[in-house]
């Protein structure tokens, strides 16, 4: 939903008078609880290689495979041809937000699959069902992807609550109710983790009144809220990214603003205003933040101060989550113009583009040899990294909007159902439920 023009134009006039960046006091109120106290000067993170999820990451995995949200799987090789090994119906809600992505546990033995019914399913990689857990998000369900830390999965729902589940049994470890998050109505973003703390963004009613978005830090062991900043406007959907090298944590929002804090002190650093909503999660690479906007531009911003370093125009809405190959220095992004683009990450120069038959709303996944991307034309595509040529495509039931996740020779992803009447005067009808798929190499 787009904020009223008066609110947006007032905000832009204020920012224009001060440049691209803003100070802490401009956009909202920061609240710090007594039990969150982290020194920026004492922060000395280990140097993470780009194929690592997290320092000493044997027990940690998360959406887009790491804190920098690169969507990069350098050890995965995509088969020359694939077939559906198994599938399971899970999604039945017309809401067009990107669907939650399957997430393998760090040991690879379990795949967690959130659904837009509010359920969380656990299966083995071969599709054998292990357990199903219920949440209170029974209206629009779950659209975020689980964070998994040492056998516990953390996931937010469209009831405004954050949940922790035991991965082995499906039993609930704790629930942070929406009232403890100041009346949140939804958590559509996927949590990110650092050193015992979960960071997530929540949405609130009345998107043009404060607060309509808040960033939270919560204790991973108990779910206790530790810190919050309610400066965000526009009911934010994107997930936070943490870039340890530049000591920044960043997100976007429906108000078209990219918000950035110092990390781990959480002192506000800067904000950058685009001319459209920001729906996609922002990956970070080599000091840059890569931001798609509904204004039709894809930008690289300097993580230090928010300066725009380059922009690439598609002319149509950009909602998808970009993927980055840090070894090649290439960023892959999709647009409502039905194209996937490969861009030089340093200059923004277009290397190739490929029409994939429909809007690209979800996440692009980068592997050793291919780019995986879902399309609104109901297909999952594998594109050659070097040229964009179509290696194969798999037809499905509905719009493919989750992250395709490669894991030990398989590929997992989820889709929206085949639903008619949504956002029209006709009755909404679920013609066929959306499914989660496990692909394997064709025999």
N, C-alpha and C positions, 0 to 999 in steps of 0.2 A: 504494500500500500504506500502511496506517495504522500508525504506531508503536504498540508496546505501551502500554497505558494507564498503566502505572507510570512509563515514561519521560516521557510527555506530561504527566501530572499533576504530577510532580516539577518539570518545567520551568515549568509554569503557576503552581505555588505560589511558585516563586522570583521569577517576573516579577511576580506579584500583590503580593508583599511590597515590590517596588521601583517599581511603576507600570508604564506601558506601555513605557517606554524602558529600555535597559540599556547598560552601559558595555562597553568593549572586552574586559575580562577575563572576562565572565560566560559566554560561549557557545563559546569556542574559542580557537585560537591563530593569531595573525597572523604570517606570515613575510614579510620584505621582503628581496629580493636586492639586492646592492650596486648593480646597474645600473638600478634603478628608483628615481628620486629626483625627486619633483615637489613644488614649493612651492605651497601653497594661496594664499599672499600674492601670488605672481607670476601667478596665473591670472586672465586678463582676456579671457574669451571674447567674440567678437563677438556682438551681439544678433541672434539668429536669429528671423526671422519664422516663423510656424507652418506656412507652406507650404514651408519649406526643410528638406532632409534633414540638411544638414551645412554648416558654413562653406565657402564657395567649392566648392559641392558638385557641380560639373560631372562629376567623376570618381568620385563616391561614391554608392552606394545600398545599402539594407539592409532587413531584415524590418520590416514596418509603416511603411516609407518614411522612417524617420529615427530619430535617437537617442532621441527622446521617445516613440516607439512609438505614435503617434496613429492610424495607419491612415487617414490623411487625404489625399485626392487632390482638391484644390479645383479643378483645371483639367479634371477628367474629368466628362463628361456621359454618363449611361447612356441607351442607346437606348430608345425606346418599346416596341420588340419586338426580340428577338434570335433567332439561329439558330446551330447548331454549325457553324463553318467547318471545324474539324478536331479530331481527338482521337487519343490514342496510349495504349496500355496500358502502365502503368509499375509499379503497386503490386500486391503479392500476399501481403502478410503480415497475419495476423489481428490483431496488436497494435493496440489501439484508441487509442493516442496520436494526436493530430492529425497529419495528413500534412504533409510539407514543402510550402511554397508556391513556385510559379514566381516568378522574379525577373528582370525585364528589366534589361539592362545600361544604364548611364547614357545611352549614345548610342541606345538603343532597337533596335539591330540584332540582338540575340541575346536569347533567353529561356533562362535556366538552370533546370533542373527536376530536383531531387533525388528519388530514389525509395526506397521501403522495401526494395529489393533491394540497396542500397548503391551503386547507380550514379548518376552525374550526367549528365543529357542536356542537350545544347545544340541549340536549334532556332531557326529564323527566326520572326518573328511570324506568318507564314502557315503554320507547321507543318513547313517543310522541315528535315530533320534535318541537323545539322552534325557533331557528334561525340558520343561517349559515353565517359566516364571511369569507371574502376573504383576502388573503395576497398576496404579490408579489412572494412567493416561489412556482412558478408554474412549475418548472423543476423537482426537486426531493422532493419538498413538505416540510412537517414538520415531524420530527422524535423525537423531544423532547416532554415532557409532561408539561402541564401548571402548573405554580405556581399561586396560588390564594390567594390574600391578600385583605381583606375588600372589597369584591365585584368587584375587578379588577383581570383579568387573564393576566399573562405575559408568552409569548411564543416566541421562536426564530425559524427562518426558514432557509431553504437551499438557501435563497437569501442573507444571511449574516446580516439580520435586526432583531431587537427585537421589538415585538409588545405588546401593552397593550389594552385589550378589556374590556368594561363594561359587566359583567357577565349577568346582567338582560336583556340588550337590544342587545348585540352583536356589539354595536357601538365602533369604535376605539377611545381610549383615547389618545394614542400617538404612534408614531413609531420612533425608533432610527435607522436611515438608515445606511446601511453598510459603507457608506463613512465616517460617524462619528465614526465608529469602525475601521478606518484605512484600509478600503477596504476589510473587511471580505467577504468571499464567502459563508460561511455556519455557522449556529449555530445548531449543532446537540445535544448539551447537554441540560439538563433541568435546569432552574434557581433555585437557592437557595436564601433564604431571611433571613436577620437579621437587625432589628432595622432601617427600612426605606431604606435599601440598597439591591439591587439585585446583585448577583454574578453569572457570567456565563462565559463559555469558547467559543471562536470563532475560526474558521478555516480560513486559507488563502491559496492562490495559491502557486505554487512552493513549495511543501512540504519539499524540501531539502534545501531551502534557508530561511533566516530569514526575517520577522517573518512567521512561518507557523502555529503558535498557540499563542493565547493571552488570558489571564484571565482578565476579566473586572469587575469593580464595577460601578454600575449605580444607580442614584437616582430613587427610585420607583415612586415618584410622577410625575416626569417630563421626565424620560428617559435620563437625562443628564449624560454622562460619567464622572466619578469622579476619576478613577484610573485605571491603567493597567500595566500588566507585560507580556512582550513578550518573555520570556525565553523558553516557551514551543515549542518543535519541533514536527513534525509528524502529523499535522492536527488532533488535539485531539477531540474525541467523548465523553468520559465519563463526567458525571455531577460531580460538586463539592460537597463535603460533609463538613459540619461544625461540629466539635466536641467541644462544649463549655467547657466541663470538663477539657480537656487538652489544650484548647485555640489553636486549629489548624484548618486549612482549607486545603483540600487535593484533588488531582485529578491525573489521569493517562493520558497517551498519546500514540499515535501510534509509537513513538520512543522507547517504552518500558520502559519509565521512570515514576516513581511515584514522583510527585512534592508536596511539603508541605510548607505552610507558617504559621507563627504565626498569631493568630486571636484575636482581630480585627486590629492589627497594620499593618498586611500584610508584615512584614519583612520576607524575605525568610529564611526558617529554614533548609531544607535538601532535597535531592533527592536520589532515589534508582533506580538503573538500572537493569532491567530484560533482558533476552535474547530473548524476543518476544514482540509483540505489546500488549498494554493494552487498551482494548476496553470497559471493564465493569466499572460501577460506584463502588467506593470503600466505603463500609460501615465501620463505626467506633464503637467500643465497648470495654469498660473497658481498655482504653489506647492502643488499638490495631487497626490497619488498615488491612483490608482483601482484598488481591489483586490477581486477576487471570490474567494470561499472556498467550500469544500464545506460550510460551516456554513449556507449558504443566504443569507448577507448579502453585499451589495455595499457597499463603504465608500470614503469619501474620507478620506485621511490627510494631515496637514500634513507636507510634505517637510522642514521645518525640524527638527521634534522628534518626529514620529510620532503626534501627537495625533489621535484620531478626531474628524473634523468632522461627519460624518453617516453613517448607514447606511440601506440600503434592503433590505427582506426579500423574497425570492422564495419561500422555503420549500423550495427544492430546491437541489441541488448547482449551483455556478457554476464552470465550467471555461474558458469562452471568453475570448478576448482582446477587450476593449472597444475601440470606436472613438470618437474625439472630433472634433466639429466645433468648433474653437476660435473661429471667427468668430461662431457662434451661441451658444456656451457650452453645448452639449448633448453628453452622453455617451450612447452606445448600447451596450447590453450584452445578452447572451443567457444563458439558464439551461436546466437540465434540465427545467424546467416547460414547455418547448416554446414559450416566449415570448421575443420581443425587446422590450426596454424602451428608451424614450427618457427620460432624466432630465436635469433642470436640473443642470449641473455644480457650481453654487455651493451650491444648497440640497438637492439630492437629490430634489426633487419630481418625481413621475411626470408626464410630458407625454402619453405614449400607450404602449400595448402592443399586440403583434400575435402571435397564435398562428401558428407556422410548421410545425406538424404533427409535429415531432420535436425531440429534444434539440439544443441549440446548443452544439457542442463546440469549434468553430474560431474564426476571426477575423471580426470585423465590419469592413467597409470603408466609409468615408464619402466620398462624392463630392459634386460641386456640387449635385446634385438628388436623390440616392437613397442608400440604405444597402443594401449587398450582403452577404448572409449565407447560409451553407450550413446545411443541416438534416440530421438523422438520418433524415428521411423521404425521402432521396435526391434532394432538389431544391436548386437554387440559387435564392434569392429576390432580387428587387429590390423594396425597400420605399420608398414616398414618404417623404422626410425629415420633412415637416411633419405627416403624419397616420399613417404606418405602413401605409397601404393598399398592397396587393400590386399592383405595376405588372406584373410577370410572374414566372413561375417556370419553370425548366428541369429536366426529369427526367433523372436520371443512373443509373449502375449501382449505386453504393454510397453510404455516408455521406459527405457533403461536409464536409470538416473543414479544408481549407487556407484560407489567405487568398485571397479573390477579388481579383485585381489588374487594375485598368483601365489600359490603355496604348494610346494613339493609336487610339481607336475600337474596340479589342478588349478582351475580359475573359478572363483566364487563371485557372484554378483546378484543383485536384486532389482526388481522392476516395479513400476506402478501397474495396477490392474487395468483391464479393459473396462472402462467406466464411461457411460453416456449420461448426458443430462447435467453434468457438473457445471456450475456457473451458467446455467440457462434456466428458462422457465419450465423446462420439461422435468419430470421426476428423475432423480438420480438412480441409475440402474447399474449394478455391478454385473456386467456380462460374463466376465471371468476374472477370478482373483489373480493378482500379481504373484509371481513366484520368486523363490530364490533358487539359483542354479549352481550345480557343480559340473564343470566341464573337464574333460580329460583328452589326451591325445587320441585321435581317431585310430582305430585298429585296422 
